[in-house]
Amino acid sequence: MIDNIIDNSSIQALCALLEKSRNCLILTHSRPDGDAIGSSLALAHFIKNTGCEATIVVPNDYPPFLAWMPGIESIIINDKQQTAAEEAIQKADLIFCLDFNALSRIDEVGEKVSSTTAPKILIDHHLFPDDIFDVAISHPEACSTAELVFRTIWQMGRADALTKEAAECIYTGIMTDTGNFAYASSRKDIYHIVAELISKGIDKDIIYRRVFYNYSFSRMRLMGYMMYEKLKYYPERNAALLTLTYDELKRFNGAKGDTEGIVNMPLQIKGTRFSCFLREESKGKINVSLRSVDEFPCNEVAAKFFNGGGHKNASGGEVRGTMEEAEQLFIKTLEEFSAELTE
């Protein structure tokens, strides 16, 4: 059984806005992942199936291992197609904001969207959403935004309008945001949802292979280098650190998405509770990925030390500075959260 966790007034308000709309815009966050792309594509498939137009705009490109997803070729990438993105924003009479909680998460696209008068609907599972949205479907307890997209359509009474293609996108979002159901996925509701998706004709095994068995040879060599040369382990803190400079990534002909999932690998070491991956995106900017198990609060670490946030077991942020400065911040987290790491 699938419980109705979304407030009925939000569903009714969304239905009323959707009924009056003809040109919907769907936005998701910078450096979109499987959940961002999956939830956006699923919603677009659904909206088009109800007779409305739906356009997806993302701030920058998605990882190549998602290129198989149905409908992905229609996504407008702002930093490559600025004119098309601006036209889509201006044309929109209803804007859906998926998998982010503040317009700052969508870079310069957020500045353009903030000046529009079109109603804005949030569907998201991150903590502390901004109060700028006309309808906010915000549930941090959800495993993914894709789950919430399914629930929204389900509570609208329109599950019949979900195509196989939309179901594939929802499953991809749920699968990737739970690490293939390794975390944030113990609620029985999730598996009832998966059963509904399978009833649409999806093959979950093929989807898994398309996502996780779809990396380049360069990625495999990079992973070996990271594990052998760059992994630092702190057994007294049950923690691990990985670092990667821009030059190192280029040395292995690294492409966008080649570092996806690397932060999870140290958690396979027995007893490890916390893993941190520091990746130099450009000079003076370090991207931070954090993962944990059990009750260790990644989101608190991200907020306190890395100008970020997220979920308890999966969070992120950034450091404006050098790799050495970022590493020192990581060492401070081990000192600050020593009790939580060793309890």
C-alpha positions as CSV (number, residue, x, y, z in Angstrom):
1,M,0.0,0.0,0.0
2,I,1.2,3.5,-0.9
3,D,0.4,6.1,1.8
4,N,-0.6,9.6,0.8
5,I,2.1,11.7,2.5
6,I,1.6,14.9,0.5
7,D,-0.9,17.4,1.8
8,N,-4.1,17.3,-0.2
9,S,-4.3,21.1,-0.4
10,S,-0.9,21.1,-2.2
11,I,-2.2,18.5,-4.7
12,Q,-5.3,20.4,-5.3
13,A,-3.4,23.7,-5.8
14,L,-1.0,22.0,-8.2
15,C,-3.9,20.5,-10.2
16,A,-5.6,23.9,-10.5
17,L,-2.4,25.5,-11.8
18,L,-1.7,22.7,-14.2
19,E,-5.2,22.9,-15.6
20,K,-4.7,26.5,-16.6
21,S,-1.2,26.0,-18.0
22,R,0.0,25.4,-21.5
23,N,3.8,25.8,-21.3
24,C,5.4,24.2,-18.3
25,L,9.1,24.7,-17.5
26,I,10.9,22.1,-15.4
27,L,14.2,23.1,-13.7
28,T,16.7,21.1,-11.7
29,H,20.0,21.8,-10.0
30,S,23.5,22.5,-11.2
31,R,25.6,19.4,-12.1
32,P,22.4,17.3,-12.4
33,D,22.6,13.7,-11.2
34,G,20.4,10.6,-11.8
35,D,17.6,11.9,-9.5
36,A,17.6,15.4,-10.9
37,I,17.4,14.1,-14.5
38,G,15.2,11.2,-13.7
39,S,12.6,13.2,-11.8
40,S,12.6,16.0,-14.4
41,L,12.2,13.7,-17.4
42,A,9.4,11.7,-15.7
43,L,7.5,14.8,-14.9
44,A,7.9,16.1,-18.5
45,H,6.6,12.8,-19.9
46,F,3.6,13.0,-17.6
47,I,2.8,16.6,-18.4
48,K,3.1,16.0,-22.1
49,N,0.8,13.0,-21.8
50,T,-1.9,15.3,-20.3
51,G,-1.8,17.6,-23.3
52,C,0.5,20.4,-22.1
53,E,4.0,21.4,-23.3
54,A,6.9,20.7,-20.9
55,T,10.4,21.9,-21.4
56,I,13.4,21.0,-19.2
57,V,16.3,23.5,-18.6
58,V,19.4,22.5,-16.7
59,P,22.2,24.9,-15.7
60,N,24.9,22.6,-17.1
61,D,25.5,19.2,-18.6
62,Y,24.5,15.8,-17.2
63,P,26.8,12.8,-16.9
64,P,27.2,10.7,-20.0
65,F,26.0,7.5,-18.3
66,L,22.5,9.0,-18.3
67,A,22.4,9.7,-22.0
68,W,20.2,6.6,-22.7
69,M,17.3,8.0,-20.7
70,P,14.1,8.5,-22.8
71,G,13.6,12.1,-23.7
72,I,17.0,13.4,-22.6
73,E,17.8,14.7,-26.0
74,S,15.2,17.4,-25.6
75,I,16.8,18.9,-22.5
76,I,18.1,22.5,-22.9
77,I,21.5,23.0,-21.3
78,N,21.8,26.6,-20.3
79,D,25.6,27.1,-20.6
80,K,25.4,25.7,-24.1
81,Q,22.0,27.0,-25.3
82,Q,21.5,30.3,-23.5
83,T,19.1,31.7,-26.0
84,A,16.9,28.7,-26.0
85,A,16.9,28.6,-22.2
86,E,15.9,32.2,-21.9
87,E,13.1,31.7,-24.4
88,A,11.8,28.7,-22.5
89,I,11.9,30.7,-19.2
90,Q,10.0,33.7,-20.7
91,K,7.5,31.5,-22.4
92,A,6.6,29.4,-19.3
93,D,3.3,30.0,-17.5
94,L,4.1,27.4,-14.8
95,I,7.5,26.5,-13.4
96,F,8.4,23.3,-11.6
97,C,11.5,23.3,-9.4
98,L,12.8,19.8,-8.9
99,D,15.5,18.4,-6.5
100,F,16.7,21.8,-5.2
101,N,15.5,24.0,-2.4
102,A,16.6,27.5,-3.4
103,L,17.1,29.3,-6.7
104,S,20.8,29.8,-5.9
105,R,21.2,26.0,-6.6
106,I,20.5,26.6,-10.3
107,D,23.2,29.3,-10.8
108,E,22.4,32.1,-13.3
109,V,19.2,30.3,-14.4
110,G,17.9,31.2,-10.9
111,E,18.4,34.9,-11.5
112,K,16.4,34.7,-14.7
113,V,13.6,32.7,-13.1
114,S,13.3,35.0,-10.0
115,S,12.1,37.9,-12.2
116,T,9.3,35.9,-13.8
117,T,5.7,36.0,-12.6
118,A,4.8,32.4,-13.5
119,P,3.8,30.4,-10.4
120,K,6.5,28.2,-9.1
121,I,6.0,24.7,-7.7
122,L,8.7,22.9,-5.6
123,I,9.0,19.2,-5.6
124,D,12.1,18.3,-3.5
125,H,13.5,16.2,-0.6
126,H,16.1,18.6,0.8
127,L,15.9,20.3,4.1
128,F,15.1,24.0,4.6
129,P,13.4,25.1,1.4
130,D,13.1,28.8,0.6
131,D,9.6,30.3,1.0
132,I,9.4,31.7,-2.5
133,F,7.3,28.9,-4.0
134,D,3.6,29.1,-4.6
135,V,3.2,25.3,-3.9
136,A,5.8,23.5,-1.9
137,I,5.9,19.7,-2.0
138,S,8.8,19.3,0.4
139,H,9.5,16.0,2.1
140,P,13.0,15.4,3.4
141,E,12.0,11.9,4.6
142,A,11.6,10.9,0.9
143,C,14.5,8.9,-0.6
144,S,14.5,11.0,-3.7
145,T,12.7,13.6,-5.7
146,A,11.8,10.9,-8.2
147,E,9.8,9.2,-5.4
148,L,8.0,12.5,-4.8
149,V,7.2,12.9,-8.5
150,F,5.6,9.5,-8.5
151,R,3.7,10.3,-5.3
152,T,2.5,13.6,-6.7
153,I,1.1,11.9,-9.8
154,W,-0.3,9.0,-7.7
155,Q,-2.2,11.4,-5.4
156,M,-3.5,13.3,-8.4
157,G,-5.2,10.1,-9.4
158,R,-3.2,10.0,-12.6
159,A,-1.0,7.0,-12.3
160,D,-2.7,5.7,-15.5
161,A,-0.9,8.5,-17.4
162,L,2.5,7.2,-16.4
163,T,4.1,5.6,-19.4
164,K,6.9,3.0,-19.4
165,E,9.3,5.8,-20.3
166,A,8.3,7.9,-17.3
167,A,8.5,4.9,-15.1
168,E,12.1,4.2,-16.3
169,C,13.0,7.7,-15.4
170,I,11.5,7.5,-11.9
171,Y,13.2,4.2,-11.2
172,T,16.5,5.6,-12.3
173,G,16.1,8.6,-9.9
174,I,15.2,6.4,-6.9
175,M,17.9,3.8,-7.7
176,T,20.7,6.3,-8.0
177,D,19.7,8.5,-5.0
178,T,19.6,5.4,-2.8
179,G,22.9,3.9,-4.0
180,N,20.9,1.1,-5.6
181,F,18.8,0.8,-2.4
182,A,21.8,0.8,-0.1
183,Y,20.7,3.7,2.0
184,A,17.6,5.9,2.7
185,S,15.4,3.1,1.4
186,S,14.1,1.0,4.3
187,R,10.5,2.2,4.1
188,K,8.2,-0.4,2.7
189,D,6.4,2.3,0.6
190,I,9.4,2.5,-1.7
191,Y,9.1,-1.1,-2.7
192,H,5.3,-0.7,-3.4
193,I,6.3,2.2,-5.7
194,V,8.9,0.0,-7.4
195,A,6.3,-2.6,-7.9
196,E,4.0,-0.1,-9.6
197,L,6.9,1.0,-11.9
198,I,7.6,-2.6,-12.8
199,S,3.9,-3.0,-13.7
200,K,4.5,-0.4,-16.4
201,G,6.9,-2.7,-18.1
202,I,10.3,-1.5,-17.0
203,D,13.3,-3.8,-16.7
204,K,15.1,-2.8,-13.5
205,D,18.1,-5.0,-14.3
206,I,18.7,-3.3,-17.7
207,I,18.4,0.1,-16.1
208,Y,21.0,-0.9,-13.5
209,R,23.4,-1.9,-16.2
210,R,22.8,1.2,-18.3
211,V,23.8,3.4,-15.3
212,F,26.5,1.4,-13.5
213,Y,28.0,-0.7,-16.3
214,N,28.4,2.3,-18.6
215,Y,31.7,3.9,-17.7
216,S,34.7,4.5,-19.8
217,F,38.1,2.8,-19.7
218,S,39.6,6.0,-18.4
219,R,37.1,6.0,-15.5
220,M,38.3,2.5,-14.5
221,R,41.9,3.6,-14.6
222,L,41.1,6.7,-12.6
223,M,39.3,4.6,-9.9
224,G,42.4,2.4,-9.6
225,Y,44.6,5.4,-9.2
226,M,42.2,7.0,-6.6
227,M,42.1,3.8,-4.5
228,Y,45.9,3.1,-4.6
229,E,47.4,6.6,-4.6
230,K,44.9,9.1,-3.2
231,L,42.9,7.2,-0.5
232,K,43.7,8.3,3.1
233,Y,42.3,6.2,5.9
234,Y,41.9,7.4,9.5
235,P,41.1,4.1,11.4
236,E,41.0,5.9,14.8
237,R,38.1,8.0,13.4
238,N,36.5,5.4,11.1
239,A,36.8,7.9,8.3
240,A,38.4,8.2,4.8
241,L,39.4,11.0,2.5
242,L,39.9,11.1,-1.3
243,T,41.3,14.1,-3.1
244,L,41.6,14.8,-6.9
245,T,43.0,17.8,-8.6
246,Y,41.9,19.1,-11.9
247,D,45.3,18.2,-13.4
248,E,45.0,14.6,-12.1
249,L,41.5,14.3,-13.7
250,K,42.9,15.4,-17.0
251,R,45.8,13.1,-16.8
252,F,43.3,10.2,-17.0
253,N,41.3,11.9,-19.7
254,G,38.5,12.2,-17.2
255,A,35.1,13.2,-18.5
256,K,32.0,14.6,-16.8
257,G,30.6,11.9,-14.5
258,D,33.8,9.9,-14.3
259,T,34.1,10.6,-10.5
260,E,30.4,9.7,-9.9
261,G,30.1,7.3,-7.0
262,I,33.8,7.3,-6.0
263,V,33.0,8.9,-2.6
264,N,31.0,5.7,-1.7
265,M,33.8,3.3,-2.2
266,P,35.7,3.8,1.1
267,L,32.6,3.0,3.0
268,Q,33.2,-0.6,1.9
269,I,36.2,-0.7,4.3
270,K,35.0,-2.5,7.5
271,G,34.1,-0.1,10.2
272,T,34.2,3.0,8.1
273,R,31.4,5.5,8.9
274,F,32.4,8.6,7.0
275,S,33.8,9.3,3.6
276,C,34.8,12.6,2.1
277,F,35.8,13.3,-1.6
278,L,37.5,16.7,-2.4
279,R,37.6,17.4,-6.2
280,E,39.1,20.5,-7.7
281,E,36.7,21.8,-10.2
282,S,38.7,24.9,-11.1
283,K,41.4,27.0,-9.6
284,G,40.3,28.1,-6.1
285,K,37.1,26.0,-6.1
286,I,36.9,22.5,-4.5
287,N,33.7,20.5,-4.7
288,V,33.0,18.4,-1.6
289,S,31.0,15.1,-1.5
290,L,30.2,13.5,1.8
291,R,28.8,10.1,2.5
292,S,28.2,8.2,5.8
293,V,26.4,5.2,7.3
294,D,24.1,4.8,10.3
295,E,23.5,7.9,12.2
296,F,26.6,10.0,11.3
297,P,25.2,13.4,10.1
298,C,26.9,14.3,6.8
299,N,24.5,17.3,6.5
300,E,25.7,18.9,9.7
301,V,29.3,18.5,8.5
302,A,28.5,20.0,5.2
303,A,26.7,23.0,6.7
304,K,29.3,23.7,9.4
305,F,32.5,23.3,7.3
306,F,31.8,23.2,3.6
307,N,29.1,25.8,2.9
308,G,26.6,23.1,1.9
309,G,24.0,20.7,3.1
310,G,21.9,17.7,2.0
311,H,20.8,14.5,3.7
312,K,22.0,12.8,6.8
313,N,24.0,10.1,4.9
314,A,24.7,12.0,1.6
315,S,25.6,15.7,1.4
316,G,27.8,18.1,-0.4
317,G,29.3,21.5,-0.5
318,E,32.3,23.5,-1.7
319,V,35.4,25.2,-0.5
320,R,36.7,28.5,-2.0
321,G,40.4,28.0,-1.6
322,T,43.2,25.5,-2.2
323,M,43.1,21.7,-1.9
324,E,45.3,22.0,1.2
325,E,42.9,24.3,2.9
326,A,40.0,21.9,2.1
327,E,42.0,19.0,3.5
328,Q,42.6,21.0,6.7
329,L,38.8,21.6,7.0
330,F,38.3,17.8,6.7
331,I,40.8,17.2,9.6
332,K,38.8,19.7,11.7
333,T,35.6,17.7,11.0
334,L,37.3,14.6,12.4
335,E,38.2,16.5,15.5
336,E,34.8,18.2,15.9
337,F,32.8,15.0,15.3
338,S,35.2,12.6,17.0
339,A,32.5,11.3,19.4
340,E,30.0,10.7,16.7
341,L,32.5,8.9,14.5
342,T,33.8,6.5,17.3
343,E,30.6,5.9,19.3
